[in-house]
Amino acid sequence: MQVVVSGRQMEVTDALRQYATEKFQKLERYLEASAEAVIMMSVVKKIHHVAEASIKSNGTLIQASQETEEMYSTVDLLYDKLERRLRRYKEKLLDQKHRTAKSGPAESLAAPAEEAGPRLIRTKSFEMKPMLPDEAVMQMELLDKDFFVFPNAETGRISVIYRRKDGNVGLIEPSR
């Protein structure tokens, strides 16, 4: 696994770079050898040490960030967070392989009406591979987001998975 460590408005020492690289190399047991991890470190107001990681492996993107008062402990906590996520991800993949696919009724909710006030300030584009709703839920959890937009492999249409306030997950699908 390739690990890239860089600093944002700070100089990353060789010792810190080596420490983070060796630490994140251990995640290779959960990923393919061609995986790439990018770790961005920064210091905010000389007190808060922030580390953000993005790992891309076989079309799957996993992101996390951590903040403490010391950079080495930030790297340790970030590693622990990513390891937990990757372990859960691998367990869910194994569970999906072992059980048969169950298709239940999905909640269909209308999107809220857009207000005239806000303006578009940022645009992002992503590669979108067709996936089943269960895969989309895993991807949403790996990215630590509240929603995930994906092409539904069952219907061939764009769908949205979102986290509900009660902790469950909802699915929004377009009507014909």
FILO-921901 format. One record per residue: residue in three letters; x, y, z of N, C-alpha, C, O in turn. Coordinates in steps of 0.001 Angstrom, whole numbers, plus 500000, padded with zeros to 6 digits. Example, Ala and Ser with C-alpha at 12.3 -4.5 7.8 and 13.67 -1.06 7.14 Angstrom:
2
    aa       nu       nv       nw      cau      cav      caw       cu       cv       cw       ou       ov       ow
   ALA   513190   494310   507800   512300   495500   507800   513200   496700   507800   514236   496681   508465
   SER   512850   497750   507080   513670   498940   507140   512900   500030   507870   513409   501138   508039
***
This chain:
176
    aa       nu       nv       nw      cau      cav      caw       cu       cv       cw       ou       ov       ow
   MET   500837   498827   500000   500000   500000   500000   500885   501240   500000   501884   501313   500715
   GLN   500496   502204   499189   501247   503447   499112   500645   504451   500098   499432   504660   500110
   VAL   501492   505069   500922   501058   506058   501907   501752   507374   501601   502979   507431   501516
   VAL   500956   508443   501435   501489   509775   501174   501134   510648   502373   499961   510794   502716
   VAL   502146   511223   503003   501941   512079   504177   502387   513488   503807   503511   513693   503348
   SER   501497   514459   504012   501862   515841   503725   501259   516762   504766   500366   516375   505520
   GLY   501758   517979   504796   501298   518953   505769   500657   520144   505101   501062   520556   504015
   ARG   499666   520687   505751   499001   521892   505268   499419   523026   506196   499048   523047   507370
   GLN   500178   523950   505671   500700   525089   506418   501524   524646   507629   501520   525303   508670
   MET   502219   523539   507478   503140   523055   508507   504161   522137   507853   503890   521533   506815
   GLU   505317   522038   508456   506374   521151   507979   506249   519808   508689   506279   519751   509918
   VAL   506110   518738   507933   506028   517399   508512   507448   516865   508660   508173   516744   507673
   THR   507842   516550   509871   509200   516052   510116   509341   514638   509558   508353   513932   509359
   ASP   510577   514245   509312   510830   512897   508805   510367   511841   509796   509845   510801   509393
   ALA   510552   512093   511093   510133   511126   512118   508619   510957   512117   508119   509837   512219
   LEU   507889   512057   512003   506424   511998   511973   505937   511311   510702   505003   510510   510740
   ARG   506578   511632   509572   506211   511013   508296   506442   509496   508362   505594   508720   507921
   GLN   507576   509079   508906   507888   507652   509020   506913   506962   509972   506450   505855   509696
   TYR   506600   507618   511097   505668   507050   512081   504291   506808   511442   503717   505728   511577
   ALA   503776   507821   510750   502463   507696   510114   502477   506654   508998   501532   505877   508860
   THR   503535   506639   508209   503634   505666   507117   503646   504242   507647   502914   503387   507148
   GLU   504473   503979   508658   504540   502624   509228   503211   502232   509863   502782   501085   509750
   LYS   502568   503173   510523   501279   502906   511177   500219   502537   510140   499515   501540   510298
   PHE   500104   503336   509085   499058   503112   508093   499364   501946   507160   498449   501412   506533
   GLN   500621   501540   507054   500962   500346   506271   500263   499108   506837   499974   498161   506106
   LYS   499992   499126   508152   499337   497987   508800   497913   497782   508305   497368   496685   508432
   LEU   497299   498828   507739   495927   498711   507220   495872   497877   505946   494790   497529   505473
   GLU   497033   497560   505395   497084   496792   504158   496410   495428   504287   495956   494868   503289
   ARG   496341   494888   505508   495711   493584   505690   494216   493625   505387   493612   492587   505116
   TYR   493609   494825   505431   492189   494972   505116   491949   495388   503666   490820   495325   503178
   LEU   493007   495813   502978   492878   496390   501647   493691   495604   500624   494452   494699   500968
   GLU   493512   495968   499382   494322   495377   498325   495685   496072   498287   495840   497180   498800
   ALA   496645   495424   497687   498010   495961   497646   498075   497269   496857   498975   498077   497086
   SER   497144   497490   495938   497168   498697   495115   496499   499889   495796   496323   500929   495162
   ALA   496127   499768   497056   495445   500849   497773   496394   502023   497987   497612   501857   498052
   GLU   495806   503215   498096   496590   504414   498329   495974   505202   499480   494768   505447   499490
   ALA   496794   505599   500445   496343   506397   501582   497017   507762   501508   498234   507853   501347
   VAL   496228   508810   501626   496746   510168   501654   496405   510752   503016   495236   510827   503394
   ILE   497438   511169   503753   497258   511718   505093   497691   513182   505060   498829   513507   504719
   MET   496754   514053   505424   497019   515487   505450   497022   515937   506907   496047   515738   507631
   MET   498134   516549   507328   498269   517014   508706   498301   518533   508731   498851   519170   507833
   SER   497697   519115   509787   497715   520563   509936   497605   520933   511406   497171   520132   512234
   VAL   498001   522150   511711   497897   522676   513070   497017   523922   512996   497252   524816   512183
   VAL   495991   523966   513864   495072   525092   513896   495294   525865   515191   495170   525318   516286
   LYS   495618   527128   515048   495848   528026   516191   496894   527490   517169   496790   527731   518372
   LYS   497876   526784   516684   499002   526252   517457   498588   525344   518610   499419   524984   519443
   ILE   497325   524977   518666   496834   524129   519754   496276   522813   519218   496589   521741   519736
   HIS   495465   522899   518196   494756   521732   517680   495541   521105   516533   495800   521752   515519
   HIS   495909   519862   516699   496594   519114   515657   495556   518243   514951   494896   517412   515576
   VAL   495426   518445   513651   494395   517773   512866   495057   516869   511834   496013   517262   511166
   ALA   494534   515651   511716   494991   514725   510674   493762   514203   509951   492787   513786   510577
   GLU   493818   514231   508625   492735   513741   507781   493312   512668   506864   494419   512810   506347
   ALA   492556   511602   506670   493030   510524   505802   491966   510172   504777   490772   510150   505074
   SER   492425   509898   503569   491577   509389   502498   492260   508149   501951   493419   508196   501539
   ILE   491539   507046   501951   492090   505798   501436   491240   505367   500254   490017   505273   500355
   LYS   491895   505108   499139   491201   504659   497936   491703   503262   497600   492900   503034   497424
   SER   490762   502341   497519   491107   500953   497232   490025   500329   496369   488876   500200   496792
   ASN   490394   499949   495175   489485   499225   494291   488156   499963   494105   487089   499351   494146
   GLY   488230   501282   493901   487031   502071   493657   486275   502490   494906   485273   503198   494805
   THR   486728   502070   496082   486081   502436   497338   486899   503529   498007   488124   503442   498089
   LEU   486203   504568   498487   486860   505678   499147   486461   505688   500610   485275   505641   500937
   ILE   487458   505749   501500   487235   505782   502934   487911   507039   503460   489095   507264   503207
   GLN   487151   507870   504202   487697   509108   504729   487465   509189   506225   486485   508655   506744
   ALA   488379   509863   506913   488218   510112   508344   489130   511268   508732   490109   511570   508050
   SER   488778   511909   509854   489643   512957   510382   489636   512866   511899   488709   512329   512504
   GLN   490682   513400   512493   490834   513344   513944   491564   514600   514395   492378   515155   513656
   GLU   491271   515046   515612   491895   516253   516145   492195   516055   517631   491322   515655   518400
   THR   493438   516338   518025   493838   516321   519438   494834   517455   519660   495005   518324   518806
   GLU   495483   517431   520815   496452   518470   521133   497880   518069   520799   498804   518857   520999
   GLU   498078   516841   520286   499423   516365   519964   499337   515503   518702   498459   514645   518607
   MET   500232   515715   517732   500104   515095   516413   500263   513577   516449   499554   512878   515724
   TYR   501164   513048   517265   501353   511601   517307   500081   510912   517825   499687   509872   517297
   SER   499445   511476   518842   498207   510878   519340   497085   511047   518325   496200   510196   518237
   THR   497107   512135   517556   496122   512325   516496   496253   511229   515450   495253   510670   514999
   VAL   497485   510924   515067   497726   509854   514088   497247   508509   514649   496632   507723   513929
   ASP   497525   508246   515920   497089   506992   516544   495568   506865   516543   495032   505817   516183
   LEU   494873   507925   516942   493411   507885   516983   492808   507779   515587   491798   507102   515396
   LEU   493421   508439   514618   492954   508352   513237   493122   506934   512708   492226   506403   512051
   TYR   494261   506324   512990   494496   504940   512592   493449   504015   513209   492889   503164   512518
   ASP   493181   504177   514513   492199   503333   515195   490815   503484   514572   490103   502496   514387
   LYS   490433   504717   514248   489124   504979   513646   489011   504286   512285   488001   503649   511987
   LEU   490051   504416   511467   490030   503793   510144   490066   502266   510234   489410   501577   509452
   GLU   490828   501749   511181   490888   500295   511336   489512   499744   511721   489095   498713   511192
   ARG   488804   500411   512630   487456   499972   513001   486530   499981   511794   485782   499030   511570
   ARG   486582   501053   511022   485724   501152   509836   486048   500061   508827   485143   499426   508287
   LEU   487326   499840   508571   487721   498817   507605   487348   497423   508082   486922   496590   507283
   ARG   487502   497158   509371   487127   495853   509919   485620   495617   509747   485193   494543   509324
   ARG   484824   496641   510084   483370   496541   509906   483003   496333   508444   482127   495527   508130
   TYR   483671   497056   507549   483432   496949   506118   483717   495530   505623   482914   494951   504892
   LYS   484847   494982   506017   485198   493624   505590   484216   492601   506153   483844   491654   505461
   GLU   483790   492786   507415   482817   491866   508003   481498   491915   507259   480882   490874   507030
   LYS   481052   493101   506876   479801   493229   506130   479924   492598   504750   478980   491976   504263
   LEU   481080   492757   504122   481280   492121   502814   481200   490602   502937   480589   489939   502098
   LEU   481814   490055   503975   481765   488607   504180   480347   488147   504490   479914   487106   503996
   ASP   479617   488912   505303   478237   488566   505611   477383   488560   504348   476540   487681   504171
   GLN   477600   489542   503468   476820   489609   502229   477104   488417   501327   476202   487919   500652
   LYS   478336   487961   501311   478679   486819   500480   478013   485548   500994   477645   484674   500210
   HIS   477856   485447   502324   477350   484219   502920   475827   484131   502966   475280   483033   503064
   ARG   475155   485233   502899   473694   485166   502948   473119   485517   501587   473770   486156   500761
   THR   471915   485095   501378   471275   485392   500104   470749   486812   500112   470430   487365   501164
   ALA   470663   487387   498943   470196   488769   498845   468704   488827   499140   467902   488126   498521
   LYS   468353   489672   500094   466953   489853   500455   466520   491223   499955   467206   492221   500175
   SER   465401   491262   499295   464907   492556   498837   463607   492853   499560   462613   492145   499401
   GLY   463632   493906   500351   462461   494310   501108   461900   495595   500548   462520   496235   499698
   PRO   460725   495974   501023   460154   497230   500544   460990   498403   501029   461385   498462   502194
   ALA   461249   499314   500140   462073   500477   500478   461186   501680   500706   460133   501826   500085
   GLU   461634   502551   501618   460893   503776   501861   461119   504719   500696   462246   504899   500236
   SER   460051   505312   500230   460155   506269   499149   459649   507607   499656   458472   507763   499979
   LEU   460558   508569   499719   460208   509885   500226   460507   510932   499169   461471   510807   498415
   ALA   459685   511953   499117   459901   513031   498154   460997   513956   498670   461128   514167   499875
   ALA   461779   514505   497747   462837   515438   498121   462217   516769   498521   461228   517187   497918
   PRO   462779   517453   499535   462209   518729   499957   462349   519792   498870   463289   519756   498075
   ALA   461422   520726   498839   461441   521796   497840   462638   522711   498086   462995   522987   499231
   GLU   463246   523172   497016   464433   524005   497108   464027   525466   497300   463131   525955   496613
   GLU   464681   526162   498230   464383   527560   498472   465220   528437   497556   466262   528008   497062
   ALA   464766   529662   497330   465422   530560   496382   466664   531240   496955   467456   531770   496176
   GLY   466880   531255   498274   467950   532009   498914   469360   531509   498687   470189   532290   498222
   PRO   469695   530248   498985   471088   529795   498895   471616   529787   497464   470855   529641   496507
   ARG   472908   529942   497336   473512   529874   496010   474566   528782   495989   475115   528418   497029
   LEU   474838   528275   494838   475810   527202   494642   477214   527776   494791   477596   528699   494071
   ILE   477994   527212   495749   479352   527725   495954   480419   526678   495707   481602   527009   495635
   ARG   480024   525417   495575   481012   524364   495382   480413   523245   494549   479248   522887   494717
   THR   481218   522698   493651   480782   521588   492816   481809   520474   492927   483011   520722   492839
   LYS   481341   519253   493119   482220   518084   493170   481752   517073   492137   480567   517002   491808
   SER   482691   516300   491634   482315   515205   490740   483008   513935   491212   484153   513973   491663
   PHE   482318   512824   491108   482805   511540   491575   482526   510471   490531   481586   510572   489743
   GLU   483365   509451   490546   483064   508256   489764   481941   507523   490483   481987   507352   491701
   MET   480944   507095   489739   479822   506415   490363   479655   505054   489700   479327   504961   488517
   LYS   479885   504003   490477   479681   502674   489945   478324   502170   490423   477932   502444   491557
   PRO   477606   501443   489584   476314   500901   490009   476499   499960   491192   477420   499143   491210
   MET   475612   500082   492186   475700   499238   493366   474318   498998   493938   473360   499708   493632
   LEU   474242   497983   494773   472996   497676   495467   472856   498607   496667   473859   499135   497148
   PRO   471639   498822   497161   471450   499699   498315   472289   499301   499530   472767   500178   500249
   ASP   472480   497999   499780   473306   497565   500908   474754   498034   500754   475386   498454   501723
   GLU   475272   497959   499520   476626   498437   499263   476709   499948   499475   477704   500450   499998
   ALA   475664   500669   499070   475634   502124   499225   475638   502509   500704   476273   503490   501090
   VAL   474933   501739   501529   474924   502003   502973   476331   501830   503529   476784   502646   504331
   MET   477027   500775   503112   478405   500562   503576   479304   501713   503139   480126   502195   503919
   GLN   479147   502154   501890   479976   503243   501379   479693   504526   502157   480619   505274   502469
   MET   478424   504789   502473   478062   505975   503245   478718   505931   504621   479209   506948   505111
   GLU   478727   504760   505241   479352   504616   506552   480856   504788   506477   481460   505381   507371
   LEU   481471   504274   505415   482913   504420   505254   483307   505881   505074   484362   506306   505546
   LEU   482468   506643   504398   482748   508051   504182   482317   508913   505360   482629   510103   505409
   ASP   481604   508318   506308   481115   509020   507501   480264   510218   507095   480449   511326   507598
   LYS   479326   509977   506175   478420   511024   505687   476995   510684   506095   476711   509565   506522
   ASP   476095   511664   505960   474693   511463   506298   473859   511004   505113   472724   510560   505289
   PHE   474409   511107   503906   473700   510632   502722   474706   510174   501678   475892   510496   501752
   PHE   474206   509412   500698   475066   508923   499629   474218   508762   498369   473178   508103   498403
   VAL   474651   509354   497267   473959   509275   495987   474659   508216   495147   475887   508206   495052
   PHE   473870   507310   494528   474473   506215   493775   473537   505740   492672   472320   505899   492778
   PRO   474109   505148   491592   473263   504503   490588   472851   503122   491112   473707   502283   491393
   ASN   471575   502893   491240   471054   501650   491784   471202   500541   490739   470672   500650   489633
   ALA   471916   499487   491089   472169   498388   490154   470879   497618   489843   470768   497009   488779
   GLU   469910   497640   490759   468654   496925   490536   467748   497659   489561   467144   497036   488688
   THR   467646   498989   489701   466702   499755   488893   467364   500505   487747   466695   500873   486782
   GLY   468673   500736   487841   469373   501480   486811   469192   502983   486947   469624   503736   486074
   ARG   468562   503433   488026   468317   504855   488239   469145   505378   489410   469637   504611   490237
   ILE   469287   506690   489457   470006   507323   490554   469137   507272   491811   467953   507606   491763
   SER   469724   506854   492936   469020   506757   494208   469846   507442   495291   471028   507724   495095
   VAL   469217   507708   496436   469885   508351   497564   469624   507540   498823   468481   507232   499160
   ILE   470715   507198   499514   470630   506564   500831   470914   507666   501844   471849   508446   501659
   TYR   470115   507744   502923   470348   508774   503924   470150   508218   505324   469410   507257   505531
   ARG   470832   508848   506290   470708   508445   507691   469555   509218   508313   469516   510447   508251
   ARG   468614   508490   508913   467457   509104   509558   467803   509512   510986   468783   509032   511556
   LYS   466992   510400   511559   467238   510868   512926   467105   509749   513941   467708   509820   515012
   ASP   466324   508706   513629   466164   507592   514563   467305   506580   514470   467280   505558   515155
   GLY   468321   506861   513617   469484   505982   513505   469391   504982   512377   470391   504357   512026
   ASN   468213   504815   511801   468042   503898   510684   468444   504579   509381   468905   505721   509379
   VAL   468263   503863   508273   468670   504365   506975   467452   504402   506060   466631   503484   506079
   GLY   467332   505460   505258   466241   505585   504302   466771   505533   502889   467953   505780   502651
   LEU   465900   505211   501950   466251   505135   500527   465280   505997   499743   464066   505842   499876
   ILE   465801   506904   498928   464976   507727   498059   465232   507264   496636   466371   507232   496171
   GLU   464137   506899   495943   464219   506465   494549   463278   507311   493717   462194   507666   494179
   PRO   463673   507638   492496   462775   508414   491639   461611   507554   491159   461766   506356   490921
   SER   460452   508174   491021   459308   507431   490463   459435   507437   488951   460168   508247   488385
   ARG   458741   506561   488321   458846   506444   486868   458337   507663   486244   458334   507773   485019
***
